[in-house]
């Protein structure tokens, strides 16, 4: 009685997850194992009267609870049922503690990396390319991979573009499109005729 089986629910977090209920329950319990917290079941005023809660040692997680260490790995069971039947039935166990070993970080340079440039005009594009060339040719600890990463992820994209890969340079101007690209996730496409298009 002092250590009951705690019962929680993914459905209280996300509603009817259907085929994703199993993986959602697994994710929820992996996070609970990692953080040592049993998450509360949401939107429950009182436990179901159709269950005899006095029989056995099962209790509803009406409040968040700490999941203490008790000298053995934490364990959790996930059972999920959908229209297709059982889509998850698994017992999860806390992973053993891993000692982090501090040591020198392995750094590996690539033989060639793409340098991606973008500018509002041809002159600005040439200036940016020349600036990066000087930076890479200067003595110091500047790594080409770091420069390539920063160019590709940290700068705005404009119509004048250039990509240098080693000795090869490709350059051009992006077309001026009047429309905008939209990505739609239409679901299964049966809510109304033509929705999938």
N, CA and C atoms as an extended XYZ file, in Angstrom:
591
Properties=species:S:1:pos:R:3:atomname:S:1:resname:S:1:resid:I:1 pbc="F F F"
N         0.820       -1.213        0.000 N   UNK     1
C         0.000        0.000        0.000 CA  UNK     1
C         0.850        1.258        0.000 C   UNK     1
N         2.039        1.193        0.618 N   UNK     2
C         2.878        2.401        0.655 CA  UNK     2
C         3.605        2.634       -0.665 C   UNK     2
N         3.626        1.609       -1.531 N   UNK     3
C         4.243        1.761       -2.862 CA  UNK     3
C         3.284        1.241       -3.919 C   UNK     3
N         2.234        2.011       -4.225 N   UNK     4
C         1.223        1.530       -5.174 CA  UNK     4
C         1.733        1.565       -6.611 C   UNK     4
N         1.011        0.904       -7.485 N   UNK     5
C         1.237        1.008       -8.920 CA  UNK     5
C         0.507        2.270       -9.377 C   UNK     5
N         1.256        3.243       -9.857 N   UNK     6
C         0.664        4.511      -10.265 CA  UNK     6
C         0.180        4.415      -11.699 C   UNK     6
N        -1.025        4.883      -11.949 N   UNK     7
C        -1.655        4.781      -13.261 CA  UNK     7
C        -1.818        6.178      -13.852 C   UNK     7
N        -1.246        6.370      -15.055 N   UNK     8
C        -1.361        7.648      -15.743 CA  UNK     8
C        -1.931        7.456      -17.135 C   UNK     8
N        -2.050        8.555      -17.869 N   UNK     9
C        -2.676        8.484      -19.180 CA  UNK     9
C        -2.072        9.500      -20.136 C   UNK     9
N        -1.722        9.053      -21.342 N   UNK    10
C        -1.305        9.983      -22.395 CA  UNK    10
C        -2.507       10.713      -22.962 C   UNK    10
N        -3.637       10.047      -23.003 N   UNK    11
C        -4.852       10.636      -23.579 CA  UNK    11
C        -5.213       11.946      -22.888 C   UNK    11
N        -4.885       12.060      -21.597 N   UNK    12
C        -5.191       13.307      -20.889 CA  UNK    12
C        -4.339       14.468      -21.391 C   UNK    12
N        -3.193       14.153      -22.022 N   UNK    13
C        -2.315       15.195      -22.556 CA  UNK    13
C        -2.665       15.592      -23.980 C   UNK    13
N        -2.938       14.591      -24.835 N   UNK    14
C        -3.072       14.874      -26.264 CA  UNK    14
C        -4.393       14.420      -26.862 C   UNK    14
N        -5.282       13.856      -26.088 N   UNK    15
C        -6.546       13.370      -26.635 CA  UNK    15
C        -6.364       12.032      -27.318 C   UNK    15
N        -7.269       11.736      -28.240 N   UNK    16
C        -7.222       10.461      -28.956 CA  UNK    16
C        -6.070       10.480      -29.945 C   UNK    16
N        -4.986        9.787      -29.624 N   UNK    17
C        -3.814        9.784      -30.499 CA  UNK    17
C        -3.876        8.651      -31.521 C   UNK    17
N        -4.861        7.784      -31.424 N   UNK    18
C        -5.072        6.665      -32.346 CA  UNK    18
C        -3.800        5.848      -32.531 C   UNK    18
N        -3.294        5.727      -33.760 N   UNK    19
C        -2.133        4.878      -34.015 CA  UNK    19
C        -0.864        5.406      -33.360 C   UNK    19
N        -0.828        6.686      -33.004 N   UNK    20
C         0.361        7.266      -32.366 CA  UNK    20
C         0.310        7.162      -30.844 C   UNK    20
N        -0.751        6.591      -30.298 N   UNK    21
C        -0.873        6.514      -28.839 CA  UNK    21
C         0.242        5.699      -28.213 C   UNK    21
N         0.628        4.613      -28.867 N   UNK    22
C         1.689        3.769      -28.318 CA  UNK    22
C         3.003        4.492      -28.232 C   UNK    22
N         3.436        5.060      -29.343 N   UNK    23
C         4.725        5.759      -29.337 CA  UNK    23
C         4.655        6.999      -28.443 C   UNK    23
N         3.498        7.657      -28.385 N   UNK    24
C         3.348        8.811      -27.491 CA  UNK    24
C         3.491        8.408      -26.032 C   UNK    24
N         2.886        7.270      -25.660 N   UNK    25
C         3.019        6.774      -24.294 CA  UNK    25
C         4.448        6.392      -23.960 C   UNK    25
N         5.140        5.782      -24.935 N   UNK    26
C         6.542        5.426      -24.721 CA  UNK    26
C         7.376        6.688      -24.509 C   UNK    26
N         7.173        7.698      -25.342 N   UNK    27
C         7.924        8.955      -25.199 CA  UNK    27
C         7.654        9.586      -23.839 C   UNK    27
N         6.388        9.623      -23.431 N   UNK    28
C         6.045       10.218      -22.142 CA  UNK    28
C         6.747        9.492      -20.997 C   UNK    28
N         6.781        8.156      -21.048 N   UNK    29
C         7.398        7.419      -19.952 CA  UNK    29
C         8.916        7.469      -20.001 C   UNK    29
N         9.512        7.528      -21.186 N   UNK    30
C        10.972        7.687      -21.264 CA  UNK    30
C        11.376        9.015      -20.621 C   UNK    30
N        10.613       10.069      -20.906 N   UNK    31
C        10.907       11.368      -20.292 CA  UNK    31
C        10.709       11.311      -18.774 C   UNK    31
N         9.674       10.606      -18.326 N   UNK    32
C         9.441       10.476      -16.883 CA  UNK    32
C        10.585        9.722      -16.213 C   UNK    32
N        11.054        8.644      -16.861 N   UNK    33
C        12.188        7.895      -16.321 CA  UNK    33
C        13.427        8.775      -16.235 C   UNK    33
N        13.652        9.558      -17.281 N   UNK    34
C        14.847       10.401      -17.326 CA  UNK    34
C        14.831       11.483      -16.250 C   UNK    34
N        13.663       12.100      -16.035 N   UNK    35
C        13.582       13.229      -15.097 CA  UNK    35
C        13.199       12.818      -13.677 C   UNK    35
N        12.821       11.552      -13.473 N   UNK    36
C        12.469       11.107      -12.130 CA  UNK    36
C        11.190       11.729      -11.612 C   UNK    36
N        10.233       11.951      -12.521 N   UNK    37
C         8.962       12.578      -12.146 CA  UNK    37
C         7.830       11.786      -12.780 C   UNK    37
N         6.808       11.472      -11.997 N   UNK    38
C         5.600       10.844      -12.528 CA  UNK    38
C         4.613       11.959      -12.859 C   UNK    38
N         4.322       12.193      -14.159 N   UNK    39
C         3.448       13.305      -14.532 CA  UNK    39
C         2.001       13.019      -14.178 C   UNK    39
N         1.299       14.057      -13.774 N   UNK    40
C        -0.089       13.868      -13.361 CA  UNK    40
C        -0.995       13.677      -14.571 C   UNK    40
N        -2.100       12.992      -14.334 N   UNK    41
C        -3.130       12.835      -15.349 CA  UNK    41
C        -3.978       14.093      -15.337 C   UNK    41
N        -4.125       14.704      -16.495 N   UNK    42
C        -4.833       15.980      -16.586 CA  UNK    42
C        -6.340       15.775      -16.759 C   UNK    42
N        -7.105       16.804      -16.446 N   UNK    43
C        -8.554       16.874      -16.698 CA  UNK    43
C        -9.343       15.767      -16.007 C   UNK    43
N        -8.936       15.399      -14.792 N   UNK    44
C        -9.662       14.388      -14.028 CA  UNK    44
C       -10.129       15.018      -12.729 C   UNK    44
N       -11.442       15.087      -12.563 N   UNK    45
C       -11.980       15.610      -11.310 CA  UNK    45
C       -11.977       14.528      -10.233 C   UNK    45
N       -12.388       13.332      -10.620 N   UNK    46
C       -12.368       12.205       -9.687 CA  UNK    46
C       -12.200       10.916      -10.478 C   UNK    46
N       -11.595        9.903       -9.860 N   UNK    47
C       -11.399        8.631      -10.560 CA  UNK    47
C       -12.733        8.002      -10.952 C   UNK    47
N       -12.718        7.156      -11.958 N   UNK    48
C       -13.928        6.490      -12.440 CA  UNK    48
C       -14.570        5.662      -11.335 C   UNK    48
N       -15.873        5.751      -11.235 N   UNK    49
C       -16.597        4.952      -10.236 CA  UNK    49
C       -16.766        3.507      -10.709 C   UNK    49
N       -16.425        3.210      -11.948 N   UNK    50
C       -16.554        1.858      -12.483 CA  UNK    50
C       -15.351        0.981      -12.137 C   UNK    50
N       -14.367        1.553      -11.478 N   UNK    51
C       -13.186        0.803      -11.063 CA  UNK    51
C       -13.195        0.698       -9.543 C   UNK    51
N       -12.923       -0.502       -9.021 N   UNK    52
C       -12.816       -0.702       -7.575 CA  UNK    52
C       -11.393       -0.326       -7.166 C   UNK    52
N       -11.196        0.930       -6.806 N   UNK    53
C        -9.869        1.438       -6.462 CA  UNK    53
C        -9.374        0.904       -5.118 C   UNK    53
N       -10.278        0.343       -4.301 N   UNK    54
C        -9.854       -0.179       -2.995 CA  UNK    54
C        -9.209       -1.558       -3.122 C   UNK    54
N        -9.467       -2.259       -4.218 N   UNK    55
C        -8.886       -3.592       -4.413 CA  UNK    55
C        -7.507       -3.432       -5.051 C   UNK    55
N        -6.515       -4.065       -4.463 N   UNK    56
C        -5.171       -3.968       -5.007 CA  UNK    56
C        -4.513       -2.660       -4.609 C   UNK    56
N        -3.390       -2.391       -5.194 N   UNK    57
C        -2.631       -1.185       -4.846 CA  UNK    57
C        -2.369       -0.380       -6.114 C   UNK    57
N        -3.461        0.027       -6.773 N   UNK    58
C        -3.370        0.856       -7.975 CA  UNK    58
C        -3.966        2.211       -7.652 C   UNK    58
N        -3.227        3.268       -7.966 N   UNK    59
C        -3.732        4.615       -7.707 CA  UNK    59
C        -3.548        5.481       -8.941 C   UNK    59
N        -4.496        6.367       -9.138 N   UNK    60
C        -4.468        7.294      -10.265 CA  UNK    60
C        -3.521        8.451       -9.950 C   UNK    60
N        -2.703        8.824      -10.942 N   UNK    61
C        -1.778        9.947      -10.765 CA  UNK    61
C        -2.545       11.262      -10.898 C   UNK    61
N        -3.244       11.626       -9.843 N   UNK    62
C        -4.028       12.868       -9.872 CA  UNK    62
C        -3.130       14.091       -9.710 C   UNK    62
N        -1.939       13.902       -9.170 N   UNK    63
C        -0.961       14.985       -8.987 CA  UNK    63
C         0.410       14.493       -9.437 C   UNK    63
N         1.245       15.417       -9.867 N   UNK    64
C         2.624       15.075      -10.217 CA  UNK    64
C         3.356       14.604       -8.965 C   UNK    64
N         4.175       13.560       -9.117 N   UNK    65
C         4.892       13.008       -7.972 CA  UNK    65
C         6.354       12.794       -8.340 C   UNK    65
N         7.218       12.985       -7.367 N   UNK    66
C         8.619       12.630       -7.550 CA  UNK    66
C         8.713       11.116       -7.666 C   UNK    66
N         9.619       10.643       -8.491 N   UNK    67
C         9.817        9.213       -8.677 CA  UNK    67
C        11.152        8.872       -8.033 C   UNK    67
N        11.140        8.505       -6.756 N   UNK    68
C        12.401        8.370       -6.021 CA  UNK    68
C        13.222        7.161       -6.445 C   UNK    68
N        14.504        7.244       -6.187 N   UNK    69
C        15.397        6.097       -6.348 CA  UNK    69
C        15.142        5.160       -5.169 C   UNK    69
N        14.995        3.854       -5.452 N   UNK    70
C        14.717        2.895       -4.377 CA  UNK    70
C        15.699        1.727       -4.397 C   UNK    70
N        16.877        1.965       -4.961 N   UNK    71
C        17.896        0.925       -4.960 CA  UNK    71
C        17.798       -0.048       -6.119 C   UNK    71
N        16.897        0.203       -7.056 N   UNK    72
C        16.791       -0.615       -8.271 CA  UNK    72
C        16.309        0.303       -9.392 C   UNK    72
N        16.451       -0.119      -10.639 N   UNK    73
C        16.021        0.750      -11.738 CA  UNK    73
C        14.523        1.036      -11.685 C   UNK    73
N        14.143        2.230      -12.093 N   UNK    74
C        12.727        2.549      -12.232 CA  UNK    74
C        12.171        1.750      -13.410 C   UNK    74
N        10.922        1.321      -13.304 N   UNK    75
C        10.279        0.587      -14.393 CA  UNK    75
C         8.884        1.153      -14.627 C   UNK    75
N         8.456        1.105      -15.901 N   UNK    76
C         7.115        1.575      -16.255 CA  UNK    76
C         6.564        0.695      -17.362 C   UNK    76
N         5.274        0.455      -17.313 N   UNK    77
C         4.605       -0.288      -18.373 CA  UNK    77
C         3.770        0.658      -19.218 C   UNK    77
N         3.781        0.443      -20.528 N   UNK    78
C         2.959        1.238      -21.447 CA  UNK    78
C         2.071        0.260      -22.198 C   UNK    78
N         0.760        0.453      -22.089 N   UNK    79
C        -0.200       -0.335      -22.859 CA  UNK    79
C        -1.079        0.639      -23.607 C   UNK    79
N        -1.189        0.421      -24.904 N   UNK    80
C        -1.968        1.330      -25.730 CA  UNK    80
C        -2.821        0.526      -26.682 C   UNK    80
N        -4.067        0.923      -26.798 N   UNK    81
C        -5.011        0.226      -27.660 CA  UNK    81
C        -5.670        1.246      -28.576 C   UNK    81
N        -5.801        0.892      -29.844 N   UNK    82
C        -6.450        1.773      -30.801 CA  UNK    82
C        -7.474        0.996      -31.598 C   UNK    82
N        -7.954        1.589      -32.669 N   UNK    83
C        -8.926        0.932      -33.533 CA  UNK    83
C        -8.355       -0.373      -34.073 C   UNK    83
N        -7.030       -0.387      -34.318 N   UNK    84
C        -6.381       -1.564      -34.885 CA  UNK    84
C        -6.029       -2.604      -33.827 C   UNK    84
N        -6.332       -2.344      -32.582 N   UNK    85
C        -5.950       -3.253      -31.506 CA  UNK    85
C        -4.779       -2.675      -30.732 C   UNK    85
N        -3.969       -3.552      -30.142 N   UNK    86
C        -2.827       -3.099      -29.356 CA  UNK    86
C        -1.774       -2.510      -30.284 C   UNK    86
N        -1.368       -1.252      -30.055 N   UNK    87
C        -0.276       -0.697      -30.847 CA  UNK    87
C         0.960       -0.460      -30.006 C   UNK    87
N         0.900       -0.777      -28.717 N   UNK    88
C         2.096       -0.785      -27.870 CA  UNK    88
C         1.784       -1.544      -26.591 C   UNK    88
N         2.678       -2.402      -26.221 N   UNK    89
C         2.577       -3.103      -24.937 CA  UNK    89
C         4.001       -3.437      -24.546 C   UNK    89
N         4.593       -2.606      -23.678 N   UNK    90
C         6.021       -2.720      -23.418 CA  UNK    90
C         6.322       -2.316      -21.975 C   UNK    90
N         7.375       -2.900      -21.427 N   UNK    91
C         7.882       -2.488      -20.115 CA  UNK    91
C         9.200       -1.771      -20.343 C   UNK    91
N         9.313       -0.575      -19.824 N   UNK    92
C        10.523        0.242      -19.950 CA  UNK    92
C        11.277        0.231      -18.631 C   UNK    92
N        12.597        0.265      -18.712 N   UNK    93
C        13.429        0.291      -17.515 CA  UNK    93
C        14.431        1.424      -17.618 C   UNK    93
N        14.663        2.071      -16.504 N   UNK    94
C        15.631        3.169      -16.426 CA  UNK    94
C        17.001        2.694      -16.902 C   UNK    94
N        17.617        3.479      -17.743 N   UNK    95
C        18.959        3.130      -18.237 CA  UNK    95
C        19.974        3.291      -17.115 C   UNK    95
N        21.029        2.475      -17.126 N   UNK    96
C        22.062        2.629      -16.099 CA  UNK    96
C        22.766        3.978      -16.245 C   UNK    96
N        23.224        4.495      -15.133 N   UNK    97
C        23.933        5.777      -15.151 CA  UNK    97
C        25.227        5.627      -15.937 C   UNK    97
N        25.525        6.629      -16.731 N   UNK    98
C        26.740        6.624      -17.539 CA  UNK    98
C        27.659        7.709      -17.011 C   UNK    98
N        28.855        7.317      -16.687 N   UNK    99
C        29.825        8.303      -16.218 CA  UNK    99
C        30.417        9.022      -17.417 C   UNK    99
N        30.358       10.340      -17.375 N   UNK   100
C        30.933       11.098      -18.476 CA  UNK   100
C        32.442       11.196      -18.284 C   UNK   100
N        33.145       10.912      -19.335 N   UNK   101
C        34.599       10.970      -19.297 CA  UNK   101
C        35.034       12.201      -20.068 C   UNK   101
N        35.582       13.155      -19.346 N   UNK   102
C        36.044       14.374      -19.999 CA  UNK   102
C        37.374       14.100      -20.675 C   UNK   102
N        37.454       14.514      -21.894 N   UNK   103
C        38.684       14.324      -22.642 CA  UNK   103
C        38.712       15.288      -23.813 C   UNK   103
N        39.765       15.257      -24.562 N   UNK   104
C        39.835       16.170      -25.697 CA  UNK   104
C        38.771       15.819      -26.732 C   UNK   104
N        38.111       16.838      -27.216 N   UNK   105
C        37.080       16.637      -28.215 CA  UNK   105
C        37.730       16.345      -29.560 C   UNK   105
N        37.280       15.288      -30.193 N   UNK   106
C        37.845       14.929      -31.497 CA  UNK   106
C        37.326       15.888      -32.555 C   UNK   106
N        38.236       16.498      -33.279 N   UNK   107
C        37.880       17.423      -34.343 CA  UNK   107
C        38.390       16.850      -35.646 C   UNK   107
N        37.491       16.737      -36.600 N   UNK   108
C        37.876       16.183      -37.881 CA  UNK   108
C        37.526       17.174      -38.978 C   UNK   108
N        38.500       17.561      -39.761 N   UNK   109
C        38.253       18.452      -40.881 CA  UNK   109
C        37.942       17.627      -42.115 C   UNK   109
N        37.099       18.189      -42.976 N   UNK   110
C        36.765       17.540      -44.234 CA  UNK   110
C        37.717       18.027      -45.315 C   UNK   110
N        37.968       17.222      -46.325 N   UNK   111
C        38.906       17.646      -47.370 CA  UNK   111
C        38.401       18.834      -48.173 C   UNK   111
N        37.090       18.944      -48.316 N   UNK   112
C        36.514       20.077      -49.038 CA  UNK   112
C        35.109       20.333      -48.477 C   UNK   112
N        34.744       21.604      -48.366 N   UNK   113
C        33.414       21.963      -47.873 CA  UNK   113
C        32.799       22.993      -48.821 C   UNK   113
N        31.485       22.979      -48.998 N   UNK   114
C        30.848       23.979      -49.847 CA  UNK   114
C        30.730       25.314      -49.106 C   UNK   114
N        31.119       26.370      -49.771 N   UNK   115
C        30.971       27.723      -49.232 CA  UNK   115
C        29.813       28.366      -49.985 C   UNK   115
N        28.759       28.715      -49.281 N   UNK   116
C        27.533       29.231      -49.879 CA  UNK   116
C        27.442       30.725      -49.609 C   UNK   116
N        27.347       31.507      -50.687 N   UNK   117
C        27.264       32.968      -50.575 CA  UNK   117
C        25.937       33.451      -51.139 C   UNK   117
N        25.447       34.556      -50.594 N   UNK   118
C        24.207       35.152      -51.063 CA  UNK   118
C        24.284       36.655      -50.812 C   UNK   118
N        23.834       37.436      -51.804 N   UNK   119
C        23.885       38.892      -51.656 CA  UNK   119
C        22.781       39.537      -52.500 C   UNK   119
N        22.553       40.833      -52.265 N   UNK   120
C        21.508       41.552      -53.002 CA  UNK   120
C        21.969       42.018      -54.380 C   UNK   120
N        23.290       42.042      -54.609 N   UNK   121
C        23.804       42.473      -55.916 CA  UNK   121
C        25.040       41.660      -56.267 C   UNK   121
N        25.434       41.703      -57.539 N   UNK   122
C        26.615       40.980      -57.989 CA  UNK   122
C        27.876       41.513      -57.311 C   UNK   122
N        27.956       42.839      -57.139 N   UNK   123
C        29.123       43.454      -56.504 CA  UNK   123
C        29.228       43.000      -55.047 C   UNK   123
N        28.106       43.013      -54.346 N   UNK   124
C        28.113       42.582      -52.944 CA  UNK   124
C        28.489       41.108      -52.831 C   UNK   124
N        28.053       40.299      -53.797 N   UNK   125
C        28.389       38.875      -53.796 CA  UNK   125
C        29.890       38.672      -53.962 C   UNK   125
N        30.489       39.409      -54.884 N   UNK   126
C        31.933       39.307      -55.106 CA  UNK   126
C        32.712       39.791      -53.887 C   UNK   126
N        32.227       40.873      -53.246 N   UNK   127
C        32.888       41.382      -52.040 CA  UNK   127
C        32.849       40.345      -50.907 C   UNK   127
N        31.697       39.722      -50.731 N   UNK   128
C        31.557       38.724      -49.658 CA  UNK   128
C        32.469       37.521      -49.932 C   UNK   128
N        32.516       37.072      -51.166 N   UNK   129
C        33.366       35.948      -51.539 CA  UNK   129
C        34.844       36.263      -51.304 C   UNK   129
N        35.241       37.468      -51.678 N   UNK   130
C        36.640       37.872      -51.492 CA  UNK   130
C        36.990       37.969      -50.007 C   UNK   130
N        36.074       38.490      -49.212 N   UNK   131
C        36.300       38.615      -47.768 CA  UNK   131
C        36.513       37.240      -47.129 C   UNK   131
N        35.689       36.266      -47.498 N   UNK   132
C        35.820       34.923      -46.937 CA  UNK   132
C        37.116       34.271      -47.413 C   UNK   132
N        37.490       34.508      -48.660 N   UNK   133
C        38.750       33.960      -49.175 CA  UNK   133
C        39.926       34.479      -48.368 C   UNK   133
N        39.935       35.786      -48.093 N   UNK   134
C        41.024       36.364      -47.283 CA  UNK   134
C        41.023       35.778      -45.871 C   UNK   134
N        39.861       35.599      -45.319 N   UNK   135
C        39.752       35.035      -43.974 CA  UNK   135
C        40.343       33.627      -43.933 C   UNK   135
N        40.007       32.812      -44.909 N   UNK   136
C        40.496       31.436      -44.925 CA  UNK   136
C        41.986       31.339      -45.233 C   UNK   136
N        42.511       32.297      -45.994 N   UNK   137
C        43.929       32.271      -46.336 CA  UNK   137
C        44.808       32.845      -45.238 C   UNK   137
N        44.216       33.609      -44.327 N   UNK   138
C        45.014       34.204      -43.248 CA  UNK   138
C        45.440       33.123      -42.263 C   UNK   138
N        46.549       33.371      -41.630 N   UNK   139
C        47.030       32.425      -40.621 CA  UNK   139
C        46.106       32.498      -39.414 C   UNK   139
N        45.901       31.397      -38.784 N   UNK   140
C        45.035       31.359      -37.601 CA  UNK   140
C        44.334       30.019      -37.509 C   UNK   140
N        43.414       29.949      -36.557 N   UNK   141
C        42.741       28.677      -36.320 CA  UNK   141
C        41.329       28.665      -36.898 C   UNK   141
N        41.100       29.400      -37.985 N   UNK   142
C        39.799       29.425      -38.633 CA  UNK   142
C        39.623       28.128      -39.421 C   UNK   142
N        38.565       27.389      -39.094 N   UNK   143
C        38.305       26.120      -39.779 CA  UNK   143
C        37.317       26.350      -40.922 C   UNK   143
N        37.618       25.853      -42.121 N   UNK   144
C        36.702       26.005      -43.248 CA  UNK   144
C        35.299       25.454      -42.954 C   UNK   144
N        35.220       24.362      -42.209 N   UNK   145
C        33.919       23.782      -41.897 CA  UNK   145
C        33.076       24.742      -41.061 C   UNK   145
N        33.706       25.437      -40.112 N   UNK   146
C        32.975       26.414      -39.298 CA  UNK   146
C        32.484       27.579      -40.147 C   UNK   146
N        33.347       28.050      -41.061 N   UNK   147
C        32.961       29.155      -41.946 CA  UNK   147
C        31.808       28.718      -42.850 C   UNK   147
N        31.899       27.515      -43.413 N   UNK   148
C        30.841       27.006      -44.285 CA  UNK   148
C        29.517       26.879      -43.533 C   UNK   148
N        29.579       26.391      -42.303 N   UNK   149
C        28.363       26.256      -41.496 CA  UNK   149
C        27.727       27.619      -41.246 C   UNK   149
N        28.550       28.600      -40.877 N   UNK   150
C        28.031       29.945      -40.600 CA  UNK   150
C        27.430       30.578      -41.850 C   UNK   150
N        28.079       30.399      -42.999 N   UNK   151
C        27.546       30.952      -44.240 CA  UNK   151
C        26.193       30.325      -44.592 C   UNK   151
N        26.064       29.021      -44.382 N   UNK   152
C        24.842       28.319      -44.780 CA  UNK   152
C        23.685       28.515      -43.815 C   UNK   152
N        23.977       28.758      -42.536 N   UNK   153
C        22.895       28.803      -41.543 CA  UNK   153
C        22.694       30.159      -40.896 C   UNK   153
N        23.673       31.032      -40.972 N   UNK   154
C        23.575       32.273      -40.210 CA  UNK   154
C        23.343       33.523      -41.031 C   UNK   154
N        23.121       33.380      -42.336 N   UNK   155
C        22.966       34.556      -43.192 CA  UNK   155
C        21.647       34.490      -43.943 C   UNK   155
N        21.117       35.650      -44.279 N   UNK   156
C        19.898       35.716      -45.081 CA  UNK   156
C        20.190       35.246      -46.495 C   UNK   156
N        19.148       34.781      -47.166 N   UNK   157
C        19.284       34.311      -48.543 CA  UNK   157
C        18.718       35.388      -49.473 C   UNK   157
N        19.572       35.834      -50.409 N   UNK   158
C        19.163       36.841      -51.386 CA  UNK   158
C        19.239       36.247      -52.786 C   UNK   158
N        18.876       37.053      -53.791 N   UNK   159
C        18.761       36.506      -55.144 CA  UNK   159
C        20.095       36.191      -55.826 C   UNK   159
N        21.162       36.932      -55.537 N   UNK   160
C        22.473       36.655      -56.135 CA  UNK   160
C        23.180       35.603      -55.276 C   UNK   160
N        23.549       34.460      -55.918 N   UNK   161
C        24.077       33.337      -55.141 CA  UNK   161
C        25.312       32.747      -55.791 C   UNK   161
N        26.157       32.210      -54.930 N   UNK   162
C        27.379       31.558      -55.392 CA  UNK   162
C        27.695       30.420      -54.436 C   UNK   162
N        28.137       29.294      -55.007 N   UNK   163
C        28.587       28.160      -54.194 CA  UNK   163
C        29.967       27.779      -54.703 C   UNK   163
N        30.921       27.720      -53.763 N   UNK   164
C        32.277       27.281      -54.100 CA  UNK   164
C        32.548       25.962      -53.409 C   UNK   164
N        32.959       24.977      -54.215 N   UNK   165
C        33.362       23.686      -53.677 CA  UNK   165
C        34.761       23.429      -54.210 C   UNK   165
N        35.747       23.654      -53.386 N   UNK   166
C        37.135       23.524      -53.827 CA  UNK   166
C        37.425       24.560      -54.905 C   UNK   166
N        37.845       24.091      -56.073 N   UNK   167
C        38.183       24.977      -57.189 CA  UNK   167
C        36.988       25.271      -58.084 C   UNK   167
N        35.844       24.628      -57.822 N   UNK   168
C        34.664       24.798      -58.669 CA  UNK   168
C        33.742       25.852      -58.063 C   UNK   168
N        33.302       26.808      -58.906 N   UNK   169
C        32.385       27.856      -58.472 CA  UNK   169
C        31.158       27.842      -59.375 C   UNK   169
N        29.990       27.828      -58.758 N   UNK   170
C        28.722       27.913      -59.482 CA  UNK   170
C        28.031       29.171      -59.004 C   UNK   170
N        27.525       29.954      -59.952 N   UNK   171
C        26.971       31.258      -59.599 CA  UNK   171
C        25.724       31.512      -60.416 C   UNK   171
N        24.777       32.260      -59.868 N   UNK   172
C        23.569       32.597      -60.619 CA  UNK   172
C        22.679       33.531      -59.835 C   UNK   172
N        21.548       33.870      -60.471 N   UNK   173
C        20.562       34.750      -59.855 CA  UNK   173
C        19.260       33.973      -59.742 C   UNK   173
N        18.695       33.937      -58.558 N   UNK   174
C        17.436       33.230      -58.347 CA  UNK   174
C        16.323       33.967      -59.060 C   UNK   174
N        15.382       33.227      -59.591 N   UNK   175
C        14.282       33.856      -60.327 CA  UNK   175
C        13.407       34.647      -59.379 C   UNK   175
N        12.825       35.687      -59.942 N   UNK   176
C        11.922       36.511      -59.157 CA  UNK   176
C        10.523       35.916      -59.265 C   UNK   176
N        10.099       35.223      -58.232 N   UNK   177
C         8.780       34.596      -58.242 CA  UNK   177
C         7.771       35.531      -57.606 C   UNK   177
N         6.604       35.652      -58.227 N   UNK   178
C         5.566       36.517      -57.660 CA  UNK   178
C         4.731       35.784      -56.619 C   UNK   178
N         4.742       34.439      -56.682 N   UNK   179
C         3.947       33.668      -55.733 CA  UNK   179
C         4.759       33.239      -54.530 C   UNK   179
N         4.086       32.636      -53.588 N   UNK   180
C         4.745       32.114      -52.401 CA  UNK   180
C         4.479       30.617      -52.334 C   UNK   180
N         5.439       29.875      -51.824 N   UNK   181
C         5.290       28.437      -51.692 CA  UNK   181
C         4.624       28.124      -50.362 C   UNK   181
N         3.659       27.230      -50.399 N   UNK   182
C         2.931       26.848      -49.201 CA  UNK   182
C         2.963       25.335      -49.094 C   UNK   182
N         3.215       24.821      -47.894 N   UNK   183
C         3.201       23.397      -47.642 CA  UNK   183
C         1.992       23.104      -46.766 C   UNK   183
N         1.136       22.185      -47.212 N   UNK   184
C        -0.098       21.885      -46.507 CA  UNK   184
C        -0.069       20.432      -46.059 C   UNK   184
N        -0.434       20.179      -44.812 N   UNK   185
C        -0.621       18.825      -44.320 CA  UNK   185
C        -2.130       18.578      -44.255 C   UNK   185
N        -2.724       17.990      -45.294 N   UNK   186
C        -4.180       17.916      -45.363 CA  UNK   186
C        -4.806       16.760      -44.609 C   UNK   186
N        -4.052       16.039      -43.843 N   UNK   187
C        -4.630       14.887      -43.162 CA  UNK   187
C        -4.834       13.763      -44.148 C   UNK   187
N        -5.866       12.968      -43.938 N   UNK   188
C        -6.073       11.822      -44.821 CA  UNK   188
C        -6.754       12.203      -46.116 C   UNK   188
N        -7.241       13.433      -46.242 N   UNK   189
C        -7.803       13.881      -47.510 CA  UNK   189
C        -9.254       13.534      -47.719 C   UNK   189
N        -9.940       13.007      -46.700 N   UNK   190
C       -11.336       12.605      -46.897 CA  UNK   190
C       -12.330       13.545      -46.222 C   UNK   190
N       -11.854       14.616      -45.632 N   UNK   191
C       -12.790       15.497      -44.943 CA  UNK   191
C       -13.706       16.221      -45.930 C   UNK   191
N       -13.169       16.601      -47.080 N   UNK   192
C       -13.995       17.156      -48.152 CA  UNK   192
C       -13.347       16.838      -49.484 C   UNK   192
N       -14.134       16.806      -50.517 N   UNK   193
C       -13.646       16.379      -51.829 CA  UNK   193
C       -12.513       17.279      -52.300 C   UNK   193
N       -11.424       16.667      -52.737 N   UNK   194
C       -10.287       17.422      -53.272 CA  UNK   194
C        -9.358       17.988      -52.236 C   UNK   194
N        -9.582       17.693      -50.943 N   UNK   195
C        -8.756       18.288      -49.902 CA  UNK   195
C        -7.279       17.920      -50.048 C   UNK   195
N        -7.012       16.694      -50.493 N   UNK   196
C        -5.631       16.252      -50.646 CA  UNK   196
C        -4.865       17.036      -51.698 C   UNK   196
N        -5.540       17.661      -52.652 N   UNK   197
C        -4.859       18.460      -53.672 CA  UNK   197
C        -4.405       19.782      -53.095 C   UNK   197
